[in-house]
């Protein structure tokens, strides 16, 4: 099964990655409010970004915009 929830690879309380360096998927979550990718954010910024729906989008090949509606 492919992991679809980026927070499961981060500590949801601190925003810290569970590995010593950002995983490859961290280059795809993009926060439209801050204008930053998760890989460029501080731990605290990732915590805030994770709950700013609909500002957090996936910028990978499958989707590059917010959900409609």
Biopython code that builds the backbone (N, CA, C, O; Angstrom):
import numpy as np
from Bio.PDB.StructureBuilder import StructureBuilder

atoms = [
    (1, "UNK", "N", (0.833, -1.179, 0.000)),
    (1, "UNK", "CA", (0.000, 0.000, 0.000)),
    (1, "UNK", "C", (0.884, 1.252, 0.000)),
    (1, "UNK", "O", (1.863, 1.334, 0.742)),
    (2, "UNK", "N", (0.534, 2.194, -0.819)),
    (2, "UNK", "CA", (1.271, 3.452, -0.904)),
    (2, "UNK", "C", (0.764, 4.393, 0.182)),
    (2, "UNK", "O", (-0.444, 4.569, 0.344)),
    (3, "UNK", "N", (1.678, 4.988, 0.915)),
    (3, "UNK", "CA", (1.309, 5.934, 1.968)),
    (3, "UNK", "C", (0.778, 7.205, 1.338)),
    (3, "UNK", "O", (1.481, 7.845, 0.556)),
    (4, "UNK", "N", (-0.450, 7.585, 1.663)),
    (4, "UNK", "CA", (-1.064, 8.763, 1.068)),
    (4, "UNK", "C", (-1.169, 9.937, 2.031)),
    (4, "UNK", "O", (-1.518, 11.042, 1.615)),
    (5, "UNK", "N", (-0.880, 9.725, 3.288)),
    (5, "UNK", "CA", (-0.982, 10.794, 4.268)),
    (5, "UNK", "C", (0.414, 11.225, 4.694)),
    (5, "UNK", "O", (1.087, 10.493, 5.420)),
    (6, "UNK", "N", (0.870, 12.418, 4.251)),
    (6, "UNK", "CA", (2.224, 12.840, 4.592)),
    (6, "UNK", "C", (2.479, 12.957, 6.085)),
    (6, "UNK", "O", (3.616, 12.792, 6.527)),
    (7, "UNK", "N", (1.444, 13.238, 6.873)),
    (7, "UNK", "CA", (1.656, 13.366, 8.311)),
    (7, "UNK", "C", (2.089, 12.059, 8.951)),
    (7, "UNK", "O", (2.673, 12.074, 10.035)),
    (8, "UNK", "N", (1.824, 10.952, 8.324)),
    (8, "UNK", "CA", (2.245, 9.674, 8.888)),
    (8, "UNK", "C", (3.747, 9.481, 8.756)),
    (8, "UNK", "O", (4.293, 8.533, 9.318)),
    (9, "UNK", "N", (4.408, 10.336, 8.045)),
    (9, "UNK", "CA", (5.867, 10.306, 7.930)),
    (9, "UNK", "C", (6.495, 11.465, 8.681)),
    (9, "UNK", "O", (7.701, 11.701, 8.599)),
    (10, "UNK", "N", (5.654, 12.185, 9.415)),
    (10, "UNK", "CA", (6.121, 13.273, 10.268)),
    (10, "UNK", "C", (5.492, 13.113, 11.643)),
    (10, "UNK", "O", (4.493, 12.412, 11.803)),
    (11, "UNK", "N", (6.076, 13.755, 12.613)),
    (11, "UNK", "CA", (5.482, 13.777, 13.945)),
    (11, "UNK", "C", (4.373, 14.821, 13.906)),
    (11, "UNK", "O", (4.665, 16.001, 13.707)),
    (12, "UNK", "N", (3.101, 14.430, 14.091)),
    (12, "UNK", "CA", (2.012, 15.401, 13.958)),
    (12, "UNK", "C", (2.032, 16.510, 15.005)),
    (12, "UNK", "O", (1.454, 17.574, 14.786)),
    (13, "UNK", "N", (2.679, 16.279, 16.121)),
    (13, "UNK", "CA", (2.747, 17.300, 17.170)),
    (13, "UNK", "C", (3.853, 18.314, 16.921)),
    (13, "UNK", "O", (3.711, 19.488, 17.261)),
    (14, "UNK", "N", (4.966, 17.858, 16.321)),
    (14, "UNK", "CA", (6.119, 18.746, 16.135)),
    (14, "UNK", "C", (6.395, 19.104, 14.684)),
    (14, "UNK", "O", (7.072, 20.097, 14.417)),
    (15, "UNK", "N", (5.885, 18.315, 13.734)),
    (15, "UNK", "CA", (6.163, 18.540, 12.322)),
    (15, "UNK", "C", (7.494, 17.983, 11.862)),
    (15, "UNK", "O", (7.839, 18.105, 10.687)),
    (16, "UNK", "N", (8.256, 17.369, 12.771)),
    (16, "UNK", "CA", (9.573, 16.817, 12.423)),
    (16, "UNK", "C", (9.416, 15.553, 11.581)),
    (16, "UNK", "O", (8.523, 14.741, 11.824)),
    (17, "UNK", "N", (10.285, 15.396, 10.599)),
    (17, "UNK", "CA", (10.300, 14.165, 9.809)),
    (17, "UNK", "C", (10.756, 13.008, 10.681)),
    (17, "UNK", "O", (11.546, 13.199, 11.605)),
    (18, "UNK", "N", (10.269, 11.823, 10.398)),
    (18, "UNK", "CA", (10.642, 10.643, 11.169)),
    (18, "UNK", "C", (11.946, 10.032, 10.676)),
    (18, "UNK", "O", (12.397, 9.016, 11.203)),
    (19, "UNK", "N", (12.550, 10.650, 9.667)),
    (19, "UNK", "CA", (13.847, 10.232, 9.141)),
    (19, "UNK", "C", (14.810, 11.409, 9.265)),
    (19, "UNK", "O", (14.383, 12.537, 9.512)),
    (20, "UNK", "N", (16.081, 11.159, 9.098)),
    (20, "UNK", "CA", (17.068, 12.226, 9.274)),
    (20, "UNK", "C", (17.023, 13.290, 8.180)),
    (20, "UNK", "O", (17.487, 14.411, 8.391)),
    (21, "UNK", "N", (16.478, 12.960, 7.034)),
    (21, "UNK", "CA", (16.335, 13.939, 5.961)),
    (21, "UNK", "C", (14.924, 13.828, 5.393)),
    (21, "UNK", "O", (14.284, 12.788, 5.545)),
    (22, "UNK", "N", (14.431, 14.873, 4.747)),
    (22, "UNK", "CA", (13.076, 14.813, 4.201)),
    (22, "UNK", "C", (12.930, 13.679, 3.185)),
    (22, "UNK", "O", (13.800, 13.501, 2.333)),
    (23, "UNK", "N", (11.848, 12.915, 3.265)),
    (23, "UNK", "CA", (11.611, 11.879, 2.265)),
    (23, "UNK", "C", (11.286, 12.516, 0.907)),
    (23, "UNK", "O", (10.946, 13.697, 0.840)),
    (24, "UNK", "N", (11.390, 11.745, -0.155)),
    (24, "UNK", "CA", (11.187, 12.265, -1.507)),
    (24, "UNK", "C", (9.813, 12.888, -1.695)),
    (24, "UNK", "O", (9.683, 13.874, -2.421)),
    (25, "UNK", "N", (8.789, 12.339, -1.062)),
    (25, "UNK", "CA", (7.446, 12.900, -1.229)),
    (25, "UNK", "C", (7.337, 14.321, -0.680)),
    (25, "UNK", "O", (6.419, 15.047, -1.058)),
    (26, "UNK", "N", (8.243, 14.735, 0.196)),
    (26, "UNK", "CA", (8.165, 16.050, 0.838)),
    (26, "UNK", "C", (8.347, 17.192, -0.155)),
    (26, "UNK", "O", (8.093, 18.347, 0.187)),
    (27, "UNK", "N", (8.778, 16.898, -1.363)),
    (27, "UNK", "CA", (8.918, 17.945, -2.376)),
    (27, "UNK", "C", (7.587, 18.261, -3.051)),
    (27, "UNK", "O", (7.517, 19.208, -3.835)),
    (28, "UNK", "N", (6.523, 17.494, -2.769)),
    (28, "UNK", "CA", (5.242, 17.688, -3.451)),
    (28, "UNK", "C", (4.164, 18.432, -2.664)),
    (28, "UNK", "O", (3.432, 19.206, -3.281)),
    (29, "UNK", "N", (4.009, 18.257, -1.344)),
    (29, "UNK", "CA", (3.006, 19.067, -0.650)),
    (29, "UNK", "C", (3.398, 20.546, -0.722)),
    (29, "UNK", "O", (4.522, 20.922, -0.390)),
    (30, "UNK", "N", (2.456, 21.365, -1.158)),
    (30, "UNK", "CA", (2.711, 22.793, -1.337)),
    (30, "UNK", "C", (1.620, 23.581, -0.626)),
    (30, "UNK", "O", (0.435, 23.297, -0.801)),
    (31, "UNK", "N", (2.001, 24.540, 0.150)),
    (31, "UNK", "CA", (1.053, 25.371, 0.878)),
    (31, "UNK", "C", (0.880, 26.678, 0.117)),
    (31, "UNK", "O", (1.811, 27.478, 0.023)),
    (32, "UNK", "N", (-0.316, 26.891, -0.427)),
    (32, "UNK", "CA", (-0.556, 28.084, -1.240)),
    (32, "UNK", "C", (-0.603, 29.360, -0.406)),
    (32, "UNK", "O", (-0.384, 30.449, -0.937)),
    (33, "UNK", "N", (-0.884, 29.243, 0.880)),
    (33, "UNK", "CA", (-0.917, 30.423, 1.754)),
    (33, "UNK", "C", (0.488, 30.951, 2.027)),
    (33, "UNK", "O", (0.714, 32.161, 2.008)),
    (34, "UNK", "N", (1.437, 30.039, 2.282)),
    (34, "UNK", "CA", (2.809, 30.463, 2.589)),
    (34, "UNK", "C", (3.694, 30.528, 1.350)),
    (34, "UNK", "O", (4.731, 31.191, 1.357)),
    (35, "UNK", "N", (3.280, 29.835, 0.281)),
    (35, "UNK", "CA", (4.100, 29.787, -0.924)),
    (35, "UNK", "C", (5.318, 28.899, -0.766)),
    (35, "UNK", "O", (6.338, 29.105, -1.423)),
    (36, "UNK", "N", (5.205, 27.891, 0.126)),
    (36, "UNK", "CA", (6.338, 27.001, 0.386)),
    (36, "UNK", "C", (5.964, 25.535, 0.216)),
    (36, "UNK", "O", (4.836, 25.116, 0.476)),
    (37, "UNK", "N", (6.971, 24.764, -0.237)),
    (37, "UNK", "CA", (6.853, 23.308, -0.225)),
    (37, "UNK", "C", (7.206, 22.815, 1.167)),
    (37, "UNK", "O", (7.961, 23.470, 1.886)),
    (38, "UNK", "N", (6.664, 21.658, 1.556)),
    (38, "UNK", "CA", (6.953, 21.123, 2.885)),
    (38, "UNK", "C", (8.444, 20.938, 3.109)),
    (38, "UNK", "O", (8.931, 21.135, 4.222)),
    (39, "UNK", "N", (9.165, 20.567, 2.079)),
    (39, "UNK", "CA", (10.607, 20.340, 2.241)),
    (39, "UNK", "C", (11.357, 21.622, 2.601)),
    (39, "UNK", "O", (12.477, 21.558, 3.107)),
    (40, "UNK", "N", (10.754, 22.785, 2.346)),
    (40, "UNK", "CA", (11.395, 24.067, 2.652)),
    (40, "UNK", "C", (10.883, 24.685, 3.951)),
    (40, "UNK", "O", (11.355, 25.745, 4.363)),
    (41, "UNK", "N", (9.926, 24.030, 4.593)),
    (41, "UNK", "CA", (9.325, 24.575, 5.811)),
    (41, "UNK", "C", (10.052, 24.133, 7.066)),
    (41, "UNK", "O", (10.746, 23.117, 7.092)),
    (42, "UNK", "N", (9.868, 24.931, 8.101)),
    (42, "UNK", "CA", (10.326, 24.520, 9.426)),
    (42, "UNK", "C", (9.323, 23.505, 9.967)),
    (42, "UNK", "O", (8.236, 23.346, 9.411)),
    (43, "UNK", "N", (9.680, 22.829, 11.031)),
    (43, "UNK", "CA", (8.762, 21.871, 11.646)),
    (43, "UNK", "C", (7.446, 22.544, 12.037)),
    (43, "UNK", "O", (6.371, 22.007, 11.769)),
    (44, "UNK", "N", (7.526, 23.703, 12.661)),
    (44, "UNK", "CA", (6.318, 24.422, 13.092)),
    (44, "UNK", "C", (5.448, 24.817, 11.900)),
    (44, "UNK", "O", (4.221, 24.764, 11.984)),
    (45, "UNK", "N", (6.072, 25.209, 10.797)),
    (45, "UNK", "CA", (5.306, 25.565, 9.597)),
    (45, "UNK", "C", (4.569, 24.357, 9.038)),
    (45, "UNK", "O", (3.437, 24.488, 8.572)),
    (46, "UNK", "N", (5.199, 23.170, 9.077)),
    (46, "UNK", "CA", (4.523, 21.957, 8.599)),
    (46, "UNK", "C", (3.309, 21.615, 9.452)),
    (46, "UNK", "O", (2.275, 21.208, 8.921)),
    (47, "UNK", "N", (3.422, 21.777, 10.770)),
    (47, "UNK", "CA", (2.274, 21.514, 11.647)),
    (47, "UNK", "C", (1.114, 22.428, 11.259)),
    (47, "UNK", "O", (-0.015, 21.960, 11.109)),
    (48, "UNK", "N", (1.375, 23.714, 11.096)),
    (48, "UNK", "CA", (0.329, 24.671, 10.726)),
    (48, "UNK", "C", (-0.218, 24.377, 9.334)),
    (48, "UNK", "O", (-1.427, 24.460, 9.116)),
    (49, "UNK", "N", (0.647, 24.039, 8.401)),
    (49, "UNK", "CA", (0.238, 23.764, 7.032)),
    (49, "UNK", "C", (-0.683, 22.553, 6.943)),
    (49, "UNK", "O", (-1.602, 22.525, 6.123)),
    (50, "UNK", "N", (-0.440, 21.569, 7.773)),
    (50, "UNK", "CA", (-1.225, 20.331, 7.725)),
    (50, "UNK", "C", (-2.694, 20.557, 8.051)),
    (50, "UNK", "O", (-3.537, 19.730, 7.703)),
    (51, "UNK", "N", (-3.011, 21.654, 8.708)),
    (51, "UNK", "CA", (-4.399, 21.899, 9.095)),
    (51, "UNK", "C", (-5.007, 23.112, 8.395)),
    (51, "UNK", "O", (-6.061, 23.591, 8.813)),
    (52, "UNK", "N", (-4.371, 23.617, 7.344)),
    (52, "UNK", "CA", (-4.883, 24.798, 6.644)),
    (52, "UNK", "C", (-5.609, 24.442, 5.360)),
    (52, "UNK", "O", (-5.451, 25.128, 4.350)),
    (53, "UNK", "N", (-6.391, 23.396, 5.382)),
    (53, "UNK", "CA", (-7.184, 23.011, 4.220)),
    (53, "UNK", "C", (-8.044, 24.200, 3.813)),
    (53, "UNK", "O", (-8.652, 24.785, 4.709)),
    (54, "UNK", "N", (-8.154, 24.607, 2.591)),
    (54, "UNK", "CA", (-7.669, 23.970, 1.376)),
    (54, "UNK", "C", (-6.344, 24.529, 0.869)),
    (54, "UNK", "O", (-6.034, 24.387, -0.313)),
    (55, "UNK", "N", (-5.566, 25.156, 1.730)),
    (55, "UNK", "CA", (-4.314, 25.766, 1.290)),
    (55, "UNK", "C", (-3.209, 24.766, 0.988)),
    (55, "UNK", "O", (-2.270, 25.087, 0.259)),
    (56, "UNK", "N", (-3.306, 23.557, 1.535)),
    (56, "UNK", "CA", (-2.287, 22.538, 1.292)),
    (56, "UNK", "C", (-2.702, 21.700, 0.093)),
    (56, "UNK", "O", (-3.750, 21.055, 0.108)),
    (57, "UNK", "N", (-1.870, 21.714, -0.948)),
    (57, "UNK", "CA", (-2.183, 20.950, -2.161)),
    (57, "UNK", "C", (-1.035, 20.008, -2.494)),
    (57, "UNK", "O", (0.078, 20.164, -1.993)),
    (58, "UNK", "N", (-1.320, 19.035, -3.341)),
    (58, "UNK", "CA", (-0.316, 18.110, -3.859)),
    (58, "UNK", "C", (0.119, 18.649, -5.203)),
    (58, "UNK", "O", (-0.715, 18.833, -6.089)),
    (59, "UNK", "N", (1.406, 18.908, -5.378)),
    (59, "UNK", "CA", (1.897, 19.522, -6.613)),
    (59, "UNK", "C", (2.547, 18.522, -7.556)),
    (59, "UNK", "O", (3.233, 18.915, -8.499)),
    (60, "UNK", "N", (2.340, 17.237, -7.311)),
    (60, "UNK", "CA", (2.936, 16.196, -8.147)),
    (60, "UNK", "C", (2.211, 16.044, -9.475)),
    (60, "UNK", "O", (1.335, 16.841, -9.809)),
    (61, "UNK", "N", (2.575, 15.038, -10.215)),
    (61, "UNK", "CA", (2.042, 14.826, -11.555)),
    (61, "UNK", "C", (0.553, 14.525, -11.593)),
    (61, "UNK", "O", (-0.113, 14.866, -12.571)),
    (62, "UNK", "N", (0.015, 13.901, -10.565)),
    (62, "UNK", "CA", (-1.385, 13.514, -10.596)),
    (62, "UNK", "C", (-2.313, 14.708, -10.416)),
    (62, "UNK", "O", (-3.367, 14.764, -11.048)),
    (63, "UNK", "N", (-1.945, 15.659, -9.570)),
    (63, "UNK", "CA", (-2.806, 16.800, -9.312)),
    (63, "UNK", "C", (-1.965, 18.017, -8.979)),
    (63, "UNK", "O", (-0.949, 17.906, -8.293)),
    (64, "UNK", "N", (-2.385, 19.177, -9.462)),
    (64, "UNK", "CA", (-1.613, 20.391, -9.181)),
    (64, "UNK", "C", (-2.506, 21.578, -8.840)),
    (64, "UNK", "O", (-2.165, 22.724, -9.133)),
    (65, "UNK", "N", (-3.642, 21.300, -8.226)),
    (65, "UNK", "CA", (-4.520, 22.389, -7.838)),
    (65, "UNK", "C", (-5.456, 21.988, -6.728)),
    (65, "UNK", "O", (-5.512, 20.813, -6.363)),
    (66, "UNK", "N", (-6.195, 22.934, -6.180)),
    (66, "UNK", "CA", (-7.122, 22.623, -5.098)),
    (66, "UNK", "C", (-8.344, 21.873, -5.622)),
    (66, "UNK", "O", (-8.646, 21.916, -6.815)),
    (67, "UNK", "N", (-9.026, 21.203, -4.738)),
    (67, "UNK", "CA", (-10.253, 20.512, -5.116)),
    (67, "UNK", "C", (-11.319, 21.542, -5.461)),
    (67, "UNK", "O", (-11.353, 22.623, -4.873)),
    (68, "UNK", "N", (-12.183, 21.215, -6.402)),
    (68, "UNK", "CA", (-13.250, 22.146, -6.760)),
    (68, "UNK", "C", (-14.395, 22.021, -5.766)),
    (68, "UNK", "O", (-14.540, 21.004, -5.088)),
    (69, "UNK", "N", (-15.186, 23.047, -5.694)),
    (69, "UNK", "CA", (-16.370, 22.985, -4.833)),
    (69, "UNK", "C", (-16.180, 23.779, -3.663)),
    (69, "UNK", "O", (-17.069, 23.853, -2.815)),
]
sb = StructureBuilder()
sb.init_structure("model")
sb.init_model(0)
sb.init_chain("A")
sb.init_seg("    ")
for serial, (resi, resn, name, xyz) in enumerate(atoms, 1):
    if name == "N":
        sb.init_residue(resn, " ", resi, " ")
    sb.init_atom(name, np.array(xyz, "f"), 0.0, 1.0, " ", f" {name:<3s}", serial, name[0])
structure = sb.get_structure()
